Amino acid sequence: MRVICHGGAGGVPEEPEPRQAVLDEAAETGAAESDAVDAVVSAVEVLEESPRFNAGYGGAVQSDGVVRTDAGIMTDEREAGAVASMPGVANAAAVARVVMAETPHVFVSGVHAVDLADDFGVEVERDLLTDDGRQSYEDADPPDHDAGPKAHLEWLDEKFGGSASRSDADQSSGLGPRDHDTVGAVAHDPETDAFAACTSTGGRKFALAGRVGDVPQIGSGFFCAPAGGASATGAGEDIAKATLTRRAVRHLENGLDAQAAADRAIEEFGELTGSSAGVIVLDEGGAGSAFNSEGMQTSVATSE
Protein backbone atom coordinates (compact mmCIF):
# COMPACT_ATOMS: atom_id res chain seq x y z
CA MET A 1 0.00 0.00 0.00
CA ARG A 2 1.27 3.44 -0.93
CA VAL A 3 -0.28 6.56 0.62
CA ILE A 4 0.39 10.25 0.09
CA CYS A 5 -1.10 12.85 2.47
CA HIS A 6 -1.21 16.63 2.44
CA GLY A 7 -1.79 19.09 5.25
CA GLY A 8 -3.00 22.03 3.18
CA ALA A 9 -1.54 24.63 0.84
CA GLY A 10 -1.13 28.13 2.20
CA GLY A 11 1.38 30.06 4.24
CA VAL A 12 4.47 28.56 5.84
CA PRO A 13 3.53 27.24 9.31
CA GLU A 14 5.31 28.63 12.34
CA GLU A 15 6.05 25.11 13.62
CA PRO A 16 6.46 22.84 10.59
CA GLU A 17 8.14 19.97 12.41
CA PRO A 18 5.20 18.96 14.66
CA ARG A 19 2.83 19.22 11.71
CA GLN A 20 5.14 17.06 9.62
CA ALA A 21 5.24 14.46 12.38
CA VAL A 22 1.43 14.22 12.31
CA LEU A 23 1.45 13.96 8.52
CA ASP A 24 4.03 11.18 8.69
CA GLU A 25 1.90 9.35 11.26
CA ALA A 26 -1.15 9.74 9.02
CA ALA A 27 0.62 8.34 5.96
CA GLU A 28 2.05 5.42 7.92
CA THR A 29 -1.34 4.69 9.49
CA GLY A 30 -2.93 4.58 6.06
CA ALA A 31 -0.17 2.45 4.56
CA ALA A 32 -0.70 -0.16 7.27
CA GLU A 33 -4.24 -0.84 6.01
CA SER A 34 -5.02 -3.61 3.54
CA ASP A 35 -7.66 -1.76 1.51
CA ALA A 36 -7.30 1.55 -0.34
CA VAL A 37 -10.52 3.02 1.09
CA ASP A 38 -9.50 2.04 4.62
CA ALA A 39 -6.11 3.57 3.92
CA VAL A 40 -7.35 7.05 2.98
CA VAL A 41 -10.01 7.22 5.70
CA SER A 42 -7.56 6.09 8.40
CA ALA A 43 -4.92 8.56 7.22
CA VAL A 44 -7.35 11.48 7.09
CA GLU A 45 -8.79 10.65 10.51
CA VAL A 46 -5.35 11.14 12.07
CA LEU A 47 -5.26 14.64 10.57
CA GLU A 48 -8.87 15.41 11.54
CA GLU A 49 -8.01 14.73 15.17
CA SER A 50 -5.05 17.12 15.18
CA PRO A 51 -5.72 20.81 15.93
CA ARG A 52 -2.70 21.65 13.77
CA PHE A 53 -4.82 21.30 10.62
CA ASN A 54 -8.03 22.86 9.35
CA ALA A 55 -10.17 19.72 9.45
CA GLY A 56 -12.21 18.09 12.19
CA TYR A 57 -11.10 19.29 15.61
CA GLY A 58 -9.54 22.71 15.10
CA GLY A 59 -11.44 23.42 11.90
CA ALA A 60 -12.10 26.97 10.73
CA VAL A 61 -14.93 28.87 12.40
CA GLN A 62 -17.64 30.37 10.18
CA SER A 63 -19.21 33.81 10.54
CA ASP A 64 -21.75 32.62 13.12
CA GLY A 65 -19.10 31.09 15.39
CA VAL A 66 -19.72 27.47 14.33
CA VAL A 67 -17.21 25.00 12.88
CA ARG A 68 -18.80 22.94 10.09
CA THR A 69 -16.97 20.09 8.40
CA ASP A 70 -16.97 18.82 4.81
CA ALA A 71 -15.40 15.77 3.17
CA GLY A 72 -15.45 13.64 0.04
CA ILE A 73 -14.18 10.22 -0.97
CA MET A 74 -13.94 8.37 -4.29
CA THR A 75 -12.54 5.11 -5.67
CA ASP A 76 -11.15 4.15 -9.06
CA GLU A 77 -14.46 2.39 -9.74
CA ARG A 78 -16.10 5.83 -9.46
CA GLU A 79 -17.90 5.03 -6.26
CA ALA A 80 -18.18 8.27 -4.31
CA GLY A 81 -19.61 9.90 -1.22
CA ALA A 82 -19.57 13.43 0.15
CA VAL A 83 -20.87 15.42 3.11
CA ALA A 84 -20.97 19.12 3.95
CA SER A 85 -21.93 21.65 6.61
CA MET A 86 -21.79 19.25 9.56
CA PRO A 87 -21.56 20.94 12.97
CA GLY A 88 -20.02 18.83 15.73
CA VAL A 89 -18.60 16.06 13.51
CA ALA A 90 -14.80 15.77 13.53
CA ASN A 91 -14.44 12.65 11.39
CA ALA A 92 -16.08 13.93 8.23
CA ALA A 93 -14.18 11.43 6.07
CA ALA A 94 -15.86 8.55 7.87
CA VAL A 95 -19.28 10.06 7.17
CA ALA A 96 -18.45 10.54 3.49
CA ARG A 97 -17.58 6.85 3.42
CA VAL A 98 -20.97 6.04 4.95
CA VAL A 99 -22.67 7.99 2.16
CA MET A 100 -20.66 6.06 -0.42
CA ALA A 101 -21.10 2.60 1.11
CA GLU A 102 -24.52 2.72 2.77
CA THR A 103 -26.72 5.06 0.74
CA PRO A 104 -27.86 5.31 -2.90
CA HIS A 105 -26.69 8.92 -2.90
CA VAL A 106 -23.48 10.83 -3.52
CA PHE A 107 -23.95 13.91 -1.31
CA VAL A 108 -25.71 14.50 2.03
CA SER A 109 -25.50 17.81 3.88
CA GLY A 110 -26.20 19.68 7.09
CA VAL A 111 -28.09 18.26 10.04
CA HIS A 112 -29.22 15.29 7.95
CA ALA A 113 -25.59 14.31 7.41
CA VAL A 114 -25.05 14.62 11.16
CA ASP A 115 -28.04 12.33 11.78
CA LEU A 116 -26.58 9.85 9.29
CA ALA A 117 -23.24 9.94 11.09
CA ASP A 118 -24.94 9.31 14.42
CA ASP A 119 -26.91 6.33 13.11
CA PHE A 120 -23.76 4.72 11.73
CA GLY A 121 -21.63 5.17 14.82
CA VAL A 122 -19.58 8.25 13.94
CA GLU A 123 -19.25 10.52 16.96
CA VAL A 124 -21.36 13.69 16.86
CA GLU A 125 -21.94 16.74 19.08
CA ARG A 126 -18.23 17.35 19.57
CA ASP A 127 -16.85 20.81 20.30
CA LEU A 128 -14.58 21.39 17.30
CA LEU A 129 -13.53 24.93 18.23
CA THR A 130 -10.14 25.17 19.92
CA ASP A 131 -9.40 27.80 22.53
CA ASP A 132 -7.25 29.70 20.02
CA GLY A 133 -10.03 29.53 17.43
CA ARG A 134 -12.62 30.79 19.89
CA GLN A 135 -10.41 33.68 20.97
CA SER A 136 -9.64 34.61 17.35
CA TYR A 137 -13.35 34.69 16.55
CA GLU A 138 -14.20 36.79 19.60
CA ASP A 139 -11.39 39.23 18.82
CA ALA A 140 -12.78 39.73 15.31
CA ASP A 141 -15.90 41.47 16.67
CA PRO A 142 -18.35 39.14 14.90
CA PRO A 143 -21.96 40.01 14.10
CA ASP A 144 -24.75 38.94 16.42
CA HIS A 145 -25.72 35.28 15.98
CA ASP A 146 -29.28 36.29 15.12
CA ALA A 147 -28.14 38.76 12.45
CA GLY A 148 -29.07 37.93 8.88
CA PRO A 149 -26.73 36.93 6.03
CA LYS A 150 -26.48 40.52 4.80
CA ALA A 151 -25.06 41.61 8.13
CA HIS A 152 -22.60 38.72 8.04
CA LEU A 153 -21.54 39.67 4.52
CA GLU A 154 -21.00 43.27 5.58
CA TRP A 155 -18.80 42.00 8.40
CA LEU A 156 -16.82 39.88 5.95
CA ASP A 157 -16.35 42.84 3.61
CA GLU A 158 -15.18 45.01 6.46
CA LYS A 159 -12.93 42.30 7.78
CA PHE A 160 -11.18 41.34 4.58
CA GLY A 161 -11.66 44.36 2.33
CA GLY A 162 -13.45 42.31 -0.35
CA SER A 163 -16.46 40.15 -0.98
CA ALA A 164 -16.89 36.83 0.82
CA SER A 165 -16.40 35.00 -2.48
CA ARG A 166 -13.09 36.67 -3.20
CA SER A 167 -10.29 34.13 -3.48
CA ASP A 168 -8.00 33.54 -0.51
CA ALA A 169 -4.99 34.43 -2.62
CA ASP A 170 -6.36 37.94 -3.16
CA GLN A 171 -6.98 38.75 0.49
CA SER A 172 -4.57 41.28 1.90
CA SER A 173 -5.26 40.70 5.59
CA GLY A 174 -6.96 38.49 8.09
CA LEU A 175 -5.58 35.23 6.73
CA GLY A 176 -2.95 33.21 8.54
CA PRO A 177 -0.91 30.15 7.55
CA ARG A 178 -3.70 27.76 8.60
CA ASP A 179 -6.43 29.17 6.40
CA HIS A 180 -5.79 26.74 3.55
CA ASP A 181 -5.03 23.73 5.76
CA THR A 182 -7.53 21.29 4.28
CA VAL A 183 -6.23 17.72 4.55
CA GLY A 184 -6.32 14.83 2.13
CA ALA A 185 -4.93 11.45 1.17
CA VAL A 186 -4.65 9.24 -1.89
CA ALA A 187 -3.87 5.52 -1.69
CA HIS A 188 -2.93 2.76 -4.14
CA ASP A 189 -3.19 -0.96 -3.39
CA PRO A 190 -0.82 -2.70 -5.83
CA GLU A 191 -2.31 -6.12 -5.16
CA THR A 192 -5.69 -5.12 -6.56
CA ASP A 193 -4.51 -2.03 -8.49
CA ALA A 194 -7.19 -0.09 -6.60
CA PHE A 195 -7.07 3.65 -5.89
CA ALA A 196 -8.95 5.83 -3.42
CA ALA A 197 -8.85 9.57 -2.75
CA CYS A 198 -10.26 11.49 0.22
CA THR A 199 -10.28 15.16 1.27
CA SER A 200 -11.58 16.75 4.49
CA THR A 201 -11.83 20.32 5.73
CA GLY A 202 -13.23 22.78 8.22
CA GLY A 203 -13.71 25.25 5.37
CA ARG A 204 -12.45 28.79 5.37
CA LYS A 205 -11.94 30.95 8.43
CA PHE A 206 -14.74 33.49 8.92
CA ALA A 207 -16.58 32.31 5.81
CA LEU A 208 -20.27 33.05 5.56
CA ALA A 209 -22.20 30.60 7.73
CA GLY A 210 -23.17 27.65 5.56
CA ARG A 211 -20.48 28.22 2.95
CA VAL A 212 -19.29 25.06 1.20
CA GLY A 213 -16.10 25.12 -0.84
CA ASP A 214 -14.43 22.74 -3.23
CA VAL A 215 -13.65 19.89 -0.84
CA PRO A 216 -16.86 17.81 -1.08
CA GLN A 217 -17.33 18.46 -4.80
CA ILE A 218 -16.31 15.58 -7.08
CA GLY A 219 -13.57 16.65 -9.48
CA SER A 220 -12.71 19.70 -7.39
CA GLY A 221 -11.52 18.67 -3.92
CA PHE A 222 -11.06 15.01 -4.83
CA PHE A 223 -11.18 12.67 -7.82
CA CYS A 224 -10.28 9.09 -8.61
CA ALA A 225 -10.19 6.95 -11.76
CA PRO A 226 -8.42 3.78 -12.93
CA ALA A 227 -5.40 5.92 -13.87
CA GLY A 228 -5.00 7.25 -10.30
CA GLY A 229 -6.33 9.73 -7.78
CA ALA A 230 -5.88 13.30 -6.56
CA SER A 231 -6.72 15.52 -3.57
CA ALA A 232 -6.64 19.32 -3.64
CA THR A 233 -6.32 22.19 -1.19
CA GLY A 234 -6.29 25.96 -1.44
CA ALA A 235 -8.63 28.70 -2.67
CA GLY A 236 -11.83 26.69 -2.65
CA GLU A 237 -14.07 28.74 -4.91
CA ASP A 238 -11.42 28.84 -7.61
CA ILE A 239 -10.58 25.15 -7.24
CA ALA A 240 -14.25 24.34 -7.78
CA LYS A 241 -14.47 26.52 -10.88
CA ALA A 242 -11.33 24.95 -12.35
CA THR A 243 -12.15 21.34 -11.26
CA LEU A 244 -8.55 20.94 -10.17
CA THR A 245 -8.44 17.25 -9.23
CA ARG A 246 -10.32 16.16 -12.36
CA ARG A 247 -7.79 18.15 -14.34
CA ALA A 248 -4.88 16.41 -12.59
CA VAL A 249 -6.28 12.91 -13.12
CA ARG A 250 -7.04 13.70 -16.77
CA HIS A 251 -3.34 14.37 -17.20
CA LEU A 252 -2.67 10.89 -15.80
CA GLU A 253 -5.14 9.48 -18.29
CA ASN A 254 -3.28 11.30 -21.05
CA GLY A 255 -0.01 9.60 -20.10
CA LEU A 256 1.75 11.92 -17.68
CA ASP A 257 3.20 10.47 -14.48
CA ALA A 258 2.00 11.63 -11.06
CA GLN A 259 4.54 14.41 -10.60
CA ALA A 260 4.14 15.77 -14.10
CA ALA A 261 0.35 15.64 -13.76
CA ALA A 262 0.47 17.59 -10.50
CA ASP A 263 2.83 20.18 -11.97
CA ARG A 264 0.72 20.64 -15.09
CA ALA A 265 -2.55 20.92 -13.15
CA ILE A 266 -1.20 23.61 -10.81
CA GLU A 267 0.37 25.51 -13.70
CA GLU A 268 -2.98 25.54 -15.52
CA PHE A 269 -4.83 26.45 -12.33
CA GLY A 270 -2.60 29.45 -11.73
CA GLU A 271 -3.00 30.64 -15.30
CA LEU A 272 -6.79 30.27 -15.16
CA THR A 273 -7.46 31.79 -11.76
CA GLY A 274 -4.45 33.69 -10.44
CA SER A 275 -5.12 31.96 -7.11
CA SER A 276 -3.14 29.61 -4.91
CA ALA A 277 -3.68 25.88 -4.47
CA GLY A 278 -1.94 22.58 -4.07
CA VAL A 279 -2.62 19.05 -5.26
CA ILE A 280 -1.32 15.57 -4.49
CA VAL A 281 -1.50 12.88 -7.16
CA LEU A 282 -0.90 9.14 -7.08
CA ASP A 283 -0.62 6.64 -9.93
CA GLU A 284 0.66 3.08 -10.07
CA GLY A 285 4.21 4.37 -10.55
CA GLY A 286 4.39 6.69 -7.55
CA ALA A 287 3.36 9.95 -5.94
CA GLY A 288 3.53 13.57 -6.99
CA SER A 289 2.65 16.94 -5.48
CA ALA A 290 2.69 20.58 -6.55
CA PHE A 291 1.58 23.94 -5.17
CA ASN A 292 1.83 27.63 -6.03
CA SER A 293 1.22 28.92 -2.49
CA GLU A 294 3.98 29.70 -0.02
CA GLY A 295 4.00 26.16 1.31
CA MET A 296 2.36 22.74 1.41
CA GLN A 297 3.51 19.86 3.57
CA THR A 298 3.11 16.29 2.37
CA SER A 299 4.10 12.80 3.44
CA VAL A 300 4.39 9.51 1.57
CA ALA A 301 4.48 6.04 3.14
CA THR A 302 4.61 2.55 1.67
CA SER A 303 3.86 -0.67 3.54
CA GLU A 304 6.59 -3.27 3.85
C-alpha positions in Angstrom: 0.0 0.0 0.0 1.3 3.4 -0.9 -0.3 6.6 0.6 0.4 10.3 0.1 -1.1 12.8 2.5 -1.2 16.6 2.4 -1.8 19.1 5.3 -3.0 22.0 3.2 -1.5 24.6 0.8 -1.1 28.1 2.2 1.4 30.1 4.2 4.5 28.6 5.8 3.5 27.2 9.3 5.3 28.6 12.3 6.1 25.1 13.6 6.5 22.8 10.6 8.1 20.0 12.4 5.2 19.0 14.7 2.8 19.2 11.7 5.1 17.1 9.6 5.2 14.5 12.4 1.4 14.2 12.3 1.4 14.0 8.5 4.0 11.2 8.7 1.9 9.4 11.3 -1.1 9.7 9.0 0.6 8.3 6.0 2.1 5.4 7.9 -1.3 4.7 9.5 -2.9 4.6 6.1 -0.2 2.5 4.6 -0.7 -0.2 7.3 -4.2 -0.8 6.0 -5.0 -3.6 3.5 -7.7 -1.8 1.5 -7.3 1.5 -0.3 -10.5 3.0 1.1 -9.5 2.0 4.6 -6.1 3.6 3.9 -7.3 7.1 3.0 -10.0 7.2 5.7 -7.6 6.1 8.4 -4.9 8.6 7.2 -7.3 11.5 7.1 -8.8 10.7 10.5 -5.3 11.1 12.1 -5.3 14.6 10.6 -8.9 15.4 11.5 -8.0 14.7 15.2 -5.1 17.1 15.2 -5.7 20.8 15.9 -2.7 21.7 13.8 -4.8 21.3 10.6 -8.0 22.9 9.3 -10.2 19.7 9.5 -12.2 18.1 12.2 -11.1 19.3 15.6 -9.5 22.7 15.1 -11.4 23.4 11.9 -12.1 27.0 10.7 -14.9 28.9 12.4 -17.6 30.4 10.2 -19.2 33.8 10.5 -21.8 32.6 13.1 -19.1 31.1 15.4 -19.7 27.5 14.3 -17.2 25.0 12.9 -18.8 22.9 10.1 -17.0 20.1 8.4 -17.0 18.8 4.8 -15.4 15.8 3.2 -15.5 13.6 0.0 -14.2 10.2 -1.0 -13.9 8.4 -4.3 -12.5 5.1 -5.7 -11.1 4.2 -9.1 -14.5 2.4 -9.7 -16.1 5.8 -9.5 -17.9 5.0 -6.3 -18.2 8.3 -4.3 -19.6 9.9 -1.2 -19.6 13.4 0.2 -20.9 15.4 3.1 -21.0 19.1 4.0 -21.9 21.7 6.6 -21.8 19.2 9.6 -21.6 20.9 13.0 -20.0 18.8 15.7 -18.6 16.1 13.5 -14.8 15.8 13.5 -14.4 12.7 11.4 -16.1 13.9 8.2 -14.2 11.4 6.1 -15.9 8.5 7.9 -19.3 10.1 7.2 -18.4 10.5 3.5 -17.6 6.9 3.4 -21.0 6.0 5.0 -22.7 8.0 2.2 -20.7 6.1 -0.4 -21.1 2.6 1.1 -24.5 2.7 2.8 -26.7 5.1 0.7 -27.9 5.3 -2.9 -26.7 8.9 -2.9 -23.5 10.8 -3.5 -23.9 13.9 -1.3 -25.7 14.5 2.0 -25.5 17.8 3.9 -26.2 19.7 7.1 -28.1 18.3 10.0 -29.2 15.3 7.9 -25.6 14.3 7.4 -25.0 14.6 11.2 -28.0 12.3 11.8 -26.6 9.8 9.3 -23.2 9.9 11.1 -24.9 9.3 14.4 -26.9 6.3 13.1 -23.8 4.7 11.7 -21.6 5.2 14.8 -19.6 8.2 13.9 -19.2 10.5 17.0 -21.4 13.7 16.9 -21.9 16.7 19.1 -18.2 17.3 19.6 -16.9 20.8 20.3 -14.6 21.4 17.3 -13.5 24.9 18.2 -10.1 25.2 19.9 -9.4 27.8 22.5 -7.3 29.7 20.0 -10.0 29.5 17.4 -12.6 30.8 19.9 -10.4 33.7 21.0 -9.6 34.6 17.4 -13.4 34.7 16.5 -14.2 36.8 19.6 -11.4 39.2 18.8 -12.8 39.7 15.3 -15.9 41.5 16.7 -18.3 39.1 14.9 -22.0 40.0 14.1 -24.8 38.9 16.4 -25.7 35.3 16.0 -29.3 36.3 15.1 -28.1 38.8 12.5 -29.1 37.9 8.9 -26.7 36.9 6.0 -26.5 40.5 4.8 -25.1 41.6 8.1 -22.6 38.7 8.0 -21.5 39.7 4.5 -21.0 43.3 5.6 -18.8 42.0 8.4 -16.8 39.9 6.0 -16.4 42.8 3.6 -15.2 45.0 6.5 -12.9 42.3 7.8 -11.2 41.3 4.6 -11.7 44.4 2.3 -13.4 42.3 -0.3 -16.5 40.1 -1.0 -16.9 36.8 0.8 -16.4 35.0 -2.5 -13.1 36.7 -3.2 -10.3 34.1 -3.5 -8.0 33.5 -0.5 -5.0 34.4 -2.6 -6.4 37.9 -3.2 -7.0 38.8 0.5 -4.6 41.3 1.9 -5.3 40.7 5.6 -7.0 38.5 8.1 -5.6 35.2 6.7 -3.0 33.2 8.5 -0.9 30.1 7.5 -3.7 27.8 8.6 -6.4 29.2 6.4 -5.8 26.7 3.6 -5.0 23.7 5.8 -7.5 21.3 4.3 -6.2 17.7 4.5 -6.3 14.8 2.1 -4.9 11.4 1.2 -4.7 9.2 -1.9 -3.9 5.5 -1.7 -2.9 2.8 -4.1 -3.2 -1.0 -3.4 -0.8 -2.7 -5.8 -2.3 -6.1 -5.2 -5.7 -5.1 -6.6 -4.5 -2.0 -8.5 -7.2 -0.1 -6.6 -7.1 3.6 -5.9 -9.0 5.8 -3.4 -8.8 9.6 -2.7 -10.3 11.5 0.2 -10.3 15.2 1.3 -11.6 16.7 4.5 -11.8 20.3 5.7 -13.2 22.8 8.2 -13.7 25.2 5.4 -12.4 28.8 5.4 -11.9 30.9 8.4 -14.7 33.5 8.9 -16.6 32.3 5.8 -20.3 33.1 5.6 -22.2 30.6 7.7 -23.2 27.7 5.6 -20.5 28.2 2.9 -19.3 25.1 1.2 -16.1 25.1 -0.8 -14.4 22.7 -3.2 -13.7 19.9 -0.8 -16.9 17.8 -1.1 -17.3 18.5 -4.8 -16.3 15.6 -7.1 -13.6 16.7 -9.5 -12.7 19.7 -7.4 -11.5 18.7 -3.9 -11.1 15.0 -4.8 -11.2 12.7 -7.8 -10.3 9.1 -8.6 -10.2 6.9 -11.8 -8.4 3.8 -12.9 -5.4 5.9 -13.9 -5.0 7.2 -10.3 -6.3 9.7 -7.8 -5.9 13.3 -6.6 -6.7 15.5 -3.6 -6.6 19.3 -3.6 -6.3 22.2 -1.2 -6.3 26.0 -1.4 -8.6 28.7 -2.7 -11.8 26.7 -2.7 -14.1 28.7 -4.9 -11.4 28.8 -7.6 -10.6 25.1 -7.2 -14.3 24.3 -7.8 -14.5 26.5 -10.9 -11.3 25.0 -12.3 -12.1 21.3 -11.3 -8.5 20.9 -10.2 -8.4 17.3 -9.2 -10.3 16.2 -12.4 -7.8 18.2 -14.3 -4.9 16.4 -12.6 -6.3 12.9 -13.1 -7.0 13.7 -16.8 -3.3 14.4 -17.2 -2.7 10.9 -15.8 -5.1 9.5 -18.3 -3.3 11.3 -21.0 0.0 9.6 -20.1 1.7 11.9 -17.7 3.2 10.5 -14.5 2.0 11.6 -11.1 4.5 14.4 -10.6 4.1 15.8 -14.1 0.3 15.6 -13.8 0.5 17.6 -10.5 2.8 20.2 -12.0 0.7 20.6 -15.1 -2.5 20.9 -13.2 -1.2 23.6 -10.8 0.4 25.5 -13.7 -3.0 25.5 -15.5 -4.8 26.5 -12.3 -2.6 29.4 -11.7 -3.0 30.6 -15.3 -6.8 30.3 -15.2 -7.5 31.8 -11.8 -4.4 33.7 -10.4 -5.1 32.0 -7.1 -3.1 29.6 -4.9 -3.7 25.9 -4.5 -1.9 22.6 -4.1 -2.6 19.1 -5.3 -1.3 15.6 -4.5 -1.5 12.9 -7.2 -0.9 9.1 -7.1 -0.6 6.6 -9.9 0.7 3.1 -10.1 4.2 4.4 -10.5 4.4 6.7 -7.6 3.4 9.9 -5.9 3.5 13.6 -7.0 2.6 16.9 -5.5 2.7 20.6 -6.5 1.6 23.9 -5.2 1.8 27.6 -6.0 1.2 28.9 -2.5 4.0 29.7 0.0 4.0 26.2 1.3 2.4 22.7 1.4 3.5 19.9 3.6 3.1 16.3 2.4 4.1 12.8 3.4 4.4 9.5 1.6 4.5 6.0 3.1 4.6 2.5 1.7 3.9 -0.7 3.5 6.6 -3.3 3.8 
